[in-house]
Amino acid sequence: MHARYQEWLKHVFDHPVTSPEWHFDEDAPAFIAGAADVVHLMADTFRNSGRDLAGFTDAQVDQGLWYLASFSASNYFGELQDGATPLRRRILAIKSILSLYQDCFRPRCTETLGHLDEPGASELNSICYMFWDVGPLTCLADAPDRIKLEDAVFETLEAVLAIPHRACRESAFHGLGEMSHASPDRVREVVGRFLACANIDEPLRAYASNAREGNIL
């Protein structure tokens, strides 16, 4: 565990939920750390999300994850693209996102579909649905080590599809749909393989079929 992990968790998640969010305030506190430290801290967060985010509300976790993932809020996910941190570390951090889905999103998100605005969604569902949309992990064309990073993203997305939870699977399809502009054949292969053997409801299957062709919302 990184020595500044608790400080990091407090910085990212321990804030009132406001609109606009705390991190858009011109006097918002900053977390100053090097690229390798940020990658390490994100991996620790995802890997231990089931335990270490339990003390924050769904709304706080949602706000914090938007802050981490979105280019409009921070550049933390940009460190996963950038070559300043050894590739092995960045790949491990990307793969640790699976734990975020298994240990945090699966137990805390409702099984509602974001693209249909189904009622009853938890306050955490919004970032679950948009996780791969708002950051750079599905736009790796100019990244150093692009192929290996894309392999890590595809491996993670396919593993998320194996989680029997509608919102988690919808999020993975959303990510695959975003990846289709760079790797259309690979997306069709992954989605097609899943649909050939999966028993899912018609709204989710329709979304998957659209994602296979890059037609996602």
Secondary structure as GFF3:
##gff-version 3
##sequence-region A 1 217
A	DSSP	alpha_helix	5	13	.	.	.	ID=ss1
A	DSSP	three_ten_helix	22	24	.	.	.	ID=ss2
A	DSSP	alpha_helix	35	47	.	.	.	ID=ss3
A	DSSP	alpha_helix	49	52	.	.	.	ID=ss4
A	DSSP	alpha_helix	58	69	.	.	.	ID=ss5
A	DSSP	alpha_helix	78	81	.	.	.	ID=ss6
A	DSSP	alpha_helix	87	95	.	.	.	ID=ss7
A	DSSP	alpha_helix	97	100	.	.	.	ID=ss8
A	DSSP	pi_helix	101	105	.	.	.	ID=ss9
A	DSSP	alpha_helix	106	108	.	.	.	ID=ss10
A	DSSP	three_ten_helix	114	116	.	.	.	ID=ss11
A	DSSP	alpha_helix	125	130	.	.	.	ID=ss12
A	DSSP	alpha_helix	146	161	.	.	.	ID=ss13
A	DSSP	alpha_helix	166	179	.	.	.	ID=ss14
A	DSSP	alpha_helix	184	197	.	.	.	ID=ss15
A	DSSP	alpha_helix	202	212	.	.	.	ID=ss16
###
